[in-house]
């Protein structure tokens, strides 16, 4: 392990909190067109901060929200590390479920409550503060580039073109991302795989107009009932997806992976209790962790049709719909899976209705080398913070830009996540433990030191 001074005493925790709070107060909701100005202000906040640290920093206009790029290349002969993050956040709705305002960060019980606190402002900014911490002790041990985007929460539509156009400038030896959850409290984690996604809408059409349920009920087709039937037929009673060809070609979990995950300190009962449910249904023959990380899924994320207002309205709706996400594992191609469900769903439409599938977006699954030198360097850095080795996990979700990084930059990706599932990312009352934020800053600083050490490849 690299022999360098303990940086914990040099970390100004109060300053780190104040700066993150200022960032969290900016309502950078990329999906909300009324917040274009807030998005630009957030990008400028980050550009100014990195510029103040001696980086060559700029904001770049896109067809959507700005990208922040910064570089400090003062370590000739040392590796170049590209740090990716995103400054946009999920919409705050439902607002009434927040205990404190989503854009007024508040510390309660050792946690920072605010939209974006863990996803991804807190984790991204930990890297900024990690760089500042190292600079307070001297020059950076590696060359560092930052790529901070404002559209991750809407699928990063403008980032891939940017990466393609700036591939030479973005060239790096390794790409570091912190945009997910560790395995558990005080357990450092290195993520070596991501599930992909195919996201679609199902539209069901019945009559040409809404119908009076008394005059037409019992004779007219009901699209809401039809939609319910279609949804129930997309999975069997063993939790397996019924789409023909859905499982073809997937990379099965190895015995070593299954054993590695079985050895983790996981409790189904505790996991169920943490989300307030009494059971954990899923695909038969696989453990909870295997289903979360290494198996594909199909879930309905939203459903609509008919009258939604107060009181009653006796109507048979003319149409109904649902949003469906399929999480994919290595060996599955999102375009192929989208084509399969597009072909299959119309065959499930009950008599008198038609069903169509409208693709929304997709992302490829990835699996990375467990034994890469960068994983070893990350493990050394995490050991310095937590006093123990990291565990190796996969993530149930995905990050859209990883595919472009893989295709265009040809650099390995290193996931060193700082948050926890209990942070409630994407939910009301999202939070980030203060201690996790501070440990993230130290992890970032130590990681850059380890990546710049002579034994990085050992």
DOTI-400021 format. One record per atom (N, C-alpha, C): residue in one letter; x negated, y negated, z negated. Coordinates in steps of 0.05 Angstrom, whole numbers, plus 5000, padded with zeros to 4 digits. Example, Ala and Ser with C-alpha at 12.3 -4.5 7.8 and 13.67 -1.06 7.14 Angstrom:
% residues 2
A473651144844 A475450904844 A473650664844 S474350454858 S472750214857 S474249994843 
% end
This chain:
% residues 458
X498350245000 X500050005000 X498249755000 X499049555014 X497549305017 X497249174990 X494749094983 X494348954958 X494448654962 X496748534956 X497148254958 X498548154933 X498447904927 X499647804902 X502647844901 X503647874876 X506547884872 X507747614878 X509647604896 X510847354904 X513247274887 X514147444870 X516647394855 X516447134839 X514147084826 X513846854809 X513846594826 X513146614851 X512946374869 X515646314881 X517646484879 X520246444892 X521846234876 X522646014889 X524245814877 X527245894880 X528246034861 X530946144864 X533145934865 X532745724850 X534745504850 X534945374877 X532645314889 X532545194916 X533745384936 X533145644934 X534245844953 X537245844951 X538345834928 X541245834925 X542445574936 X541245354930 X542445094940 X542445084970 X540345184983 X540245165012 X542245365025 X542545595013 X544545785024 X547345675020 X547845544997 X550545434993 X551145215014 X549145055021 X549644855041 X550344985068 X549045205074 X549645345099 X552445475098 X553145585075 X555745715073 X558045515073 X557545265067 X559745075068 X560544995096 X558945065116 X559545005143 X561445225155 X563845165162 X565845375171 X565345465200 X563345615203 X562445695231 X563945945240 X566545915245 X568246135255 X568246125285 X566746315297 X566446305326 X569046355341 X570946505329 X573446565342 X575346335343 X574846125328 X576745905325 X575845675343 X577245615364 X576445395382 X576445125369 X577845085347 X577844825334 X575244775318 X573544975316 X571144945300 X568544935316 X568844845341 X566544815358 X564444625346 X565444405334 X563544215322 X562144335298 X563544505282 X562344635259 X560244835268 X560744965290 X558745155301 X556245005309 X556544785322 X554144625330 X552644515306 X554144435286 X552844335261 X551244555247 X552344795247 X550945015234 X548345085249 X548545085276 X546145135292 X544044925286 X544844675285 X542944455279 X541744475252 X543344565232 X542344605205 X539944805206 X540345025220 X538245225221 X535845135237 X536344985259 X534144885275 X532444695259 X533744515244 X532344315228 X530744445206 X531844655194 X530444795172 X527844925183 X528145075205 X525845205216 X523845015227 X524744795239 X522944585248 X521344465225 X522744435202 X521344325179 X519344515167 X519444775174 X517544965165 X515144995185 X515144825205 X512944835224 X513345015248 X515845115251 X516445265275 X517045075298 X516445165322 X517545035346 X520345125349 X522244955344 X525045045342 X526844875360 X528945005371 X530844865388 X533545015387 X535544865394 X538144985399 X538544995429 X539745215438 X540245255466 X543245275471 X544245105489 X547045125497 X547645375513 X549945495508 X550845715524 X553645655534 X554945835548 X557645795556 X559545795533 X558545885510 X560145885485 X558745715464 X557845855443 X556545715420 X553545725422 X552145525410 X549245505413 X547645735401 X545345775412 X543345965402 X541045805390 X540045895368 X537745765355 X535345945360 X533245835372 X530745975376 X528445825363 X526645965350 X524445845337 X522046035337 X519645925339 X517246095338 X514945955324 X513346125310 X510846025298 X508846245304 X507046185322 X505146375333 X502346305326 X501746305300 X499146225290 X497446455279 X498146695288 X496646925278 X495547085302 X493546985316 X492547125339 X491447405332 X492147595349 X491247875344 X493148025326 X495047895314 X496948035296 X499548085311 X501148275300 X503748335314 X505548095315 X507348095333 X509547895335 X512148025326 X513447895308 X515947995296 X518247805304 X520247915317 X522647765325 X524747825304 X525747625290 X527847655270 X530547565283 X532447745284 X535047685295 X537147665273 X538947465276 X541247445257 X543347285271 X545647255257 X547747085269 X548946905247 X549646665256 X550646465238 X553646435239 X554946565258 X557846555258 X559046755239 X561546695230 X562846855210 X565646935220 X566747125206 X569547205211 X571546995203 X573846985215 X575946805205 X576546855176 X577446655162 X577846675133 X580546795125 X582446815144 X585146915138 X584947205128 X586847265109 X588947105097 X587946935074 X588246675077 X587146485059 X588246515031 X590746605028 X592046615002 X590746834984 X589247014996 X588047234981 X585347164969 X584246924977 X581646844965 X582046724937 X580446804919 X580546704892 X579546414891 X577346364906 X576346094909 X576046034939 X576045784947 X576045714976 X573745854991 X574245965014 X572246125028 X569745975037 X570045705040 X567745555049 X566745365027 X567345435002 X566245304979 X564945514961 X562345574967 X561045794953 X561145764923 X561745984910 X562145994881 X560846244870 X559346214848 X558146444835 X559946534812 X560746794814 X562246924793 X561047194788 X560547254762 X559447514755 X557047594771 X555347404776 X552847464790 X553047494820 X555347404831 X555847424860 X556447154872 X555547114897 X556146874912 X558546944929 X560846814923 X563246854938 X563546644959 X563646724985 X564046535007 X564146705033 X565646605052 X565646735078 X562846705091 X561746935099 X559046935111 X556846975091 X557547005065 X555447035045 X553647275050 X554847495058 X553247735064 X553047785094 X555047695109 X555347755138 X555547505154 X553347385164 X550647475160 X548947245151 X550247035141 X548646795134 X546746855111 X547646995090 X545947055068 X543547225075 X544047435091 X541847605099 X539947475119 X541047325138 X539347185157 X537646965143 X538946825124 X537546605111 X535446715092 X535846955082 X533747075065 X531147095081 X531347155107 X528847165123 X527646885126 X529246685129 X528246405131 X526746335105 X528046405083 X526746345057 X524346515052 X524346765062 X522046935060 X519646815074 X520146705098 X517946565113 X517046325097 X518846175086 X518045935070 X516346025046 X517146245033 X515646345010 X512846415018 X512446545040 X509746615050 X508146365057 X509446165069 X508045925077 X507145765052 X508645795030 X507745655006 X505145774995 X504446005005 X501946134996 X499746125017 X500346025041 X498446015062 X499746055089 X498246145109 X499346195136 X500746465137 X502546485156 X503946735160 X502046955169 X502447205159 X500647425167 X501247545194 X503447465207 X504147555233 X505247325249 X505647355274 X507147155291 X510147215287 X511647005283 X514447035277 X516146875297 X518247005307 X520246875323 X523046925311 X524746725312 X527446745303 X529346715326 X531346895327 X533546875347 X536146895331 X537446665328 X539846645312 X542246565329 X544146735332 X546346685351 X548946605336 X550946515352 X553446425340 X555846565351 X555446815361 X557746945373 X557847245367 X556447335347 X556347625341 X559147725334 X560647565319 X563347655310 X565347655333 X564647565356 X566447585379 X565147745402 X563247915394 X562048095414 X559547995428 X558447765420 X555947655432 X556147635463 X558247505474 X558447505503 X556347355517 X555047155504 X553046995518 X550147045510 X549847245492 X547047295483 X545447465502 X546747665514 X545247835532 X544147675556 X545747505569 X544647335590 X542247165580 X542447065556 X540246905545 X537747075542 X538147315531 X535747495527 X534547565554 X536247615573 X535247685600 X533647445612 X534647205609 X533346975620 X530746895605 X530646975580 X528346895563 X526747135553 X526847355568 X525547605559 X522547565554 X521147415570 X518347375566 X517847225540 X519447015535 X519046855511 X519747015486 X521647195488 X522547355465 X520947605460 X519047655476 X517347895474 X516247925446 X516448165435 X515548215407 X514648505404 X513148555383 X512348835377 X514548985362 X516148845347 X518348965332 X520548755327 X523048845327 X525248665322 X526448745295 X526748555278 X527748595251 X530648485249 X532448655239 X535248575236 X536148645207 X537448455194 X538748505168 X541648405171 X543448595176 X546248525181 X548148745173 X547448875150 X549049105142 X548749155112 X549249405104 X549349475076 X547349685069 X546149655045 X544449865034 X546250095024 X544950315017 X546450555008 X547850494982 X546550354963 X547850304938 X546150104922 X547250004899 X545849814882 X543149924874 X541149754876 X538349814868 X537250054884 X538450124906 X537450334924 X536650204950 X534150164956 X533350054982 X533950255005 X534650145028 X535450315050 X534150215076 X533550405093 X532650345121 X534650485139 X535950335157 X537950445174 X536650525201 X537050775208 X535750875232 X537750945254 X540250885251 X542150935272 X544650765269 X545950705292 X548350555292 X550450695309 X552950685300 X555050785317 X555750565338 X556650655361 X557550475381 X560550445379 X561850315399 X564650265397 X565950245425 X568350335426 X570150275449 X572650165436 X573349915444 X575649775432 X577649715454 X580149805450 X582149775470 X584849685458 X586649595475 X589449555467 X591149755482 X593149855469 X595150025481 X597749855483 X598849835507 X601349695511 X603549895520 X605749885507 X608050055514 X610349885523 X611549945546 X613849795557 X616249975558 X618549865550 X621050005552 X622849855572 X625049755561 X626949595578 X625749335587 X627149205605 X626048955615 X626448715596 X628048765575 X628548555555 X629148685528 X629048535506 X629948635481 X632948705482 X633648915468 X636349005469 X637649015442 X640348975441 X641848995416 X641849285407 X641049335382 X640749615374 X643349755370 X645549605367 X648149725366 X649149805393 X648849625412 X649849675439 X648249875455 X645649895448 X643850065464 X642550285448 X642550265421 X641250465405 X642350745409 X640550935413 X641351215418 X641251285447 X641051085464 X640951135493 X638451015506 X637650765497 X635350625509 X632750725497 X630650735512 X628050805501 X627050595482 X625650675461 X624650485441 X621650485441 X620350275452 X617450265454 X615950285427 X617150185406 X615850215380 X615750505371 X617950645374 X617950925368 X615951075386 X615950995412 X614251125431 X611251085424 X610650835416 X607950775408 X607050945384 X608850975364 X608251135341 X607651425349 X609251525368 X608751805377 X606051825391 X605451625408 X602851635422 X600551625402 X600751455382 X598551435362 X598151695347 X600351815339 X600152065323 X598952295340 X599252275366 X598152485383 X595252445392 X594152215384 X591352165390 X589452315372 X590352425350 X588752595332 X590352835323 X588953055319 X590453295310 X590453315279 X591553535269 X591753555240 X589153625226 X587053665242 X584353705230 X582653445232 X583953225240 X582552975241 X580752935266 X581153115286 X579553095310 X581052935332 X579652775346 X580852615368 X581552805391 X583952775402 X585052955422 X584452875451 X583252645455 X582652555482 X580952765496 X581752875519 X580153075533 X577352965540 X575253115533 X572553035539 X571252845518 X572752765498 X571752565479 X569152655466 X568952915459 X566553005444 X564353115462 X564753115488 X562853225506 X560153075504 X558053225501 X555353115502 X554252975477 X555852975455 X554852835432 X552452975419 X550652825407 X548452935392 X549353025365 X549353285361 X550253395335 X548253325313 X549253295289 X547453245266 X545553475262 X543053415256 X541153635251 X541553735222 X540553975218 X540654085190 X539053905171 X536853795181 X535153615164 X536753365156 X538153255175 X539753015169 X541953075149 X543353295153 X545553365135 X544453415107 X542153535105 X540953585079 X540053325066 X538853155082 X537852895072 X540152735060 X542452735074 X544752585064 X546052725041 X546052985041 X547253135018 X545653084993 X543153014995 X541452964971 X541852684960 X543252514975 X543652234965 X545652234942 X545452044924 X547252034900 X549951924908 X551452084922 X554151994931 X556352144916 X558452004909 X560752124896 X563252054912 X564652254922 X567152204936 X569152064918 X569352144893 X571252024874 X570651734870 X568051664867 X567351384862 X567851224888 X567251344911 X567651204936 X570651144940 X572351344934 X575251304937 X576151084917 X575151094893 X576050904873 X575150624881 X572850594894 X571850334901 X573650194922 X575250344937 X577150224956 X580050264948 X580450374925 X583150394914 X584950594927 X583750824935 X585351044948 X584951304932 X586751484936 X586651744922 X585451974937 X584951934963 X583852144980 X582252025002 X580552185015 X578752095036 X579252275061 X581452235075 X581952415098 X580052365121 X579652575137 X577852545160 X577452805174 X575452815191 X574953055207 X574153285190 X575553515193 X574953745177 X572153855184 X570753965164 X568154085168 X565853905164 X566353655157 X564153455153 X564553305126 X562353245113 X562453095089 X563252805094 X563752655073 X564452375076 X562252215089 X559752255080 X557552105092 X557152185121 X557452435127 X557152525155 X559352395173 X561752375162 X563852255178 X563451955181 X562251835161 X561851545162 X559551465180 X557451625182 X555051555196 X554551705222 X555451965223 X554552125244 X556652255261 X559152185258 X561352295273 X563052065286 X564152125309 X565851915322 X568651905309 X569951685313 X572551635300 X574551505320 X577051505312 X579051345326 X580951225304 X581150965304 X582850835284 X584550615297 X587050585288 X588750365296 X588150125278 X587449905291 X586549665276 X588749455274 X590849485290 X593049295289 X595349405306 X597849325298 X600149425313 X602349215313 X603849195334 X605948995336 X608249085353 X610448955350 X612849005366 X615348935350 X617248825364 X619848765351 X619748525333 X621748515316 X622148275299 X620348295274 X618948075269 X617048065246 X617847855225 X619947715229 X620647495211 X622147585187 X623047385171 X624547445147 X627347555154 X628347725136 X631047825140 X631148035163 X633548075174 X633848285194 X634548165221 X633948315241 X634748255268 X634948525283 X637348605289 X637948865300 X637248875329 X634748945336 X633848935363 X632049175369 X632349275393 X630449465404 X628449315422 X626049295413 X624049135428 X623549235456 X622949055473 X622249135501 X619449245503 X617749165484 X614949245486 X613649265458 X611549405457 X610049445432 X607149485439 X605449455419 X602549495425 X600949545401 X598549635405 X596649695383 X593849645392 X592149575374 X589249545378 X587949795367 X586249915382 X585050175374 X581950155378 X580550225357 X577550235359 X576650525357 X574750595373 X573450865371 X570550815366 X569650905343 X566750895336 X565351135349 X563151085362 X561751285378 X559051345367 X558151595372 X555551685362 X553751735386 X551051765381 X549251815403 X550152055420 X549952015446 X550952205465 X553552125478 X554951925466 X557451825477 X556951555491 X558151525514 X557951275529 X560551115527 X560450865518 X562950725513 X564550685539 X563250645561 X564850615586 X566250875593 X564951095589 X566251355595 X568551405576 X568151345550 X570251395530 X572651215536 X572150965543 X574250785550 X575850885574 X574450995594 X575751105617 X577551345609 X576451515591 X577951745583 X580551675569 X580551485550 X582951405536 X584851265555 X583751115574 X585450975594 X587051175611 X585751395617 X587051605633 X589051765616 X588351805591 X589951995574 X592451875563 X592351625553 X594651515539 X597151505557 X597051435582 X599551425598 X600951705599 X599351915597 X600652185597 X602152245572 X601752085551 X603152125525 X605751965523 X606251785542 X608551615540 X611151775541 X612951745521 X615551885521 X617251795545 X619251955551 X621051895574 X622251615571 X622251465593 X623451205594 X621550975587 X619051045579 X617050835572 X614650875590 X613050665592 X610450685605 X608350585585 X606050705586 X603850625568 X601350565585 X600050345578 X597650265592 X595550195572 X593050225580 X590750165562 X589249935574 X588649735557 X587149495566 X584449475550 X582249535563 X579649515549 X579049235539 X577849215516 X577048965504 X574048935504 X572649115490 X569649105491 X568549365481 X565949405486 X564649655478 X561749595470 X560549795458 X557749775450 X556650055448 X554050085455 X552850345455 X551850425428 X551950685421 X550750785396 X547750805400 X546250805377 X543350825378 X542350985355 X540051115360 X538651265339 X535651205343 X534251145321 X531551055322 X529751265308 X527151245314 X525151425304 X524751395273 X525351595258 X525051585229 X522151545221 X520351645237 X517451645230 X515851425243 X517151215252 X515650995265 X513950845245 X511750735253 X510050575235 X511550345223 X513450235237 X514950015226 X516750095203 X517950335205 X519450445182 X517650485158 X515250575163 X513350615141 X512650345128 X512250145145 X511649875134 X514049765118 X516449815128 X518849725113 X519049865087 X518450125087 X518650275062 X516650165041 X514250105050 X512349985031 X513349725020 X514449555037 X515449295028 X517749335008 X519549515014 X521849564996 X520949684969 X518849844970 X517749964945 X516749744927 X515549534939 X514449314923 X516649154909 X519049154921 X521249004909 X522849184889 X523349434896 X525149604881 X523749814864 X521149844868 X519650044852 X520250324860 X521350374884 X521950644893 X522050644923 X521850884934 X522050914963 X524850864973 X525150794998 X527750755010 X528951015018 X531651015020 X533051245032 X533651165061 X533951375078 X534451335106 X537351405113 X538751205124 X541651235129 X542151145158 X544551205167 X545651085191 X547850895183 X548550725202 X550750535197 X553250615212 X555550575199 X558050645212 X558850455234 X557850205232 X558550005252 X556349965272 X556549765288 X554549705308 X554049405311 X551949345325 X551149065331 X550849035361 X552448875374 X552548865403 X549848825417 X548148655405 X545748575419 X543648795420 X543848995403 X541849205402 X541349335430 X543549375445 X543249495471 X541549315489 X541949055488 X540448875505 X537448865496 X537048875470 X534348885460 X532849135471 X534349355470 X533149605479 X532549595509 X534449495524 X534149495554 X532249285564 X532249045551 X530948815563 X528248755549 X528048795523 X525548725509 X523848965504 X524949205505 X523349455502 X521749455476 X522849345455 X521549345429 X523149505409 X521849645391 X523349795371 X524749605352 X527049705342 X528749545324 X528449665296 X528049485276 X527749565249 X530049445232 X531749615221 X533949515205 X533249525175 X533149295162 X532649285134 X534949125122 X537049265114 X539449125104 X539249055075 X540648835068 X540448725041 X543048735026 X545348765040 X547948755027 X548849025017 X551349035009 X552749274999 X555549285011 X556649525013 X559349545023 X561349395005 X560649394979 X562449254960 X562448954964 X560748854981 X560748564987 X563248475002 X564848665011 X567348605025 X567048435049 X565048495065 X564648355090 X567148385108 X567948175121 X570348155138 X572948135122 X572848145096 X575248145079 X575447885063 X577747825052 X577847605033 X575947665009 X574947444998 X573147454975 X570547604982 X569547565006 X566847655013 X564847544994 X562847704987 X560847614968 X558147734974 X556147634960 X553347724963 X552147694935 X551147914923 X550047894896 X547647704897 X547447534877 X545247344876 X542547494876 X542447704860 X540047864858 X539347994885 X541348074900 X540748194926 X539647984945 X540647744943 X539647524960 X536747474953 X536147444928 X533347394920 X531547634927 X532447874923 X530848114931 X530548114961 X532548024976 X532248015005 X530147815014 X529847595000 X527647405006 X524947535002 X524647674979 X522147804973 X521648034993 X523748185000 X523448395019 X522448285046 X523548065055 X522747945080 X519847865079 X519047735058 X516247645055 X514347885055 X514948085038 X513148315037 X513148465063 X515448475077 X515548625102 X513648495123 X513648225124 X511848095143 X508948145135 X508348155109 X505648225101 X504948505109 X506748695105 X506148975112 X505949015142 X507548875157 X507348895186 X504748785197 X503648595182 X501048485190 X498648625179 X499048825163 X496848965150 X495549165169 X492949225165 X491549415182 X492749695182 X494149765160 X495150045158 X498050065167 X498949875183 X501749885192 X502350135207 X500450235223 X500950465239 X500450725225 X499650725199 X499050975186 X501651115178 
% end
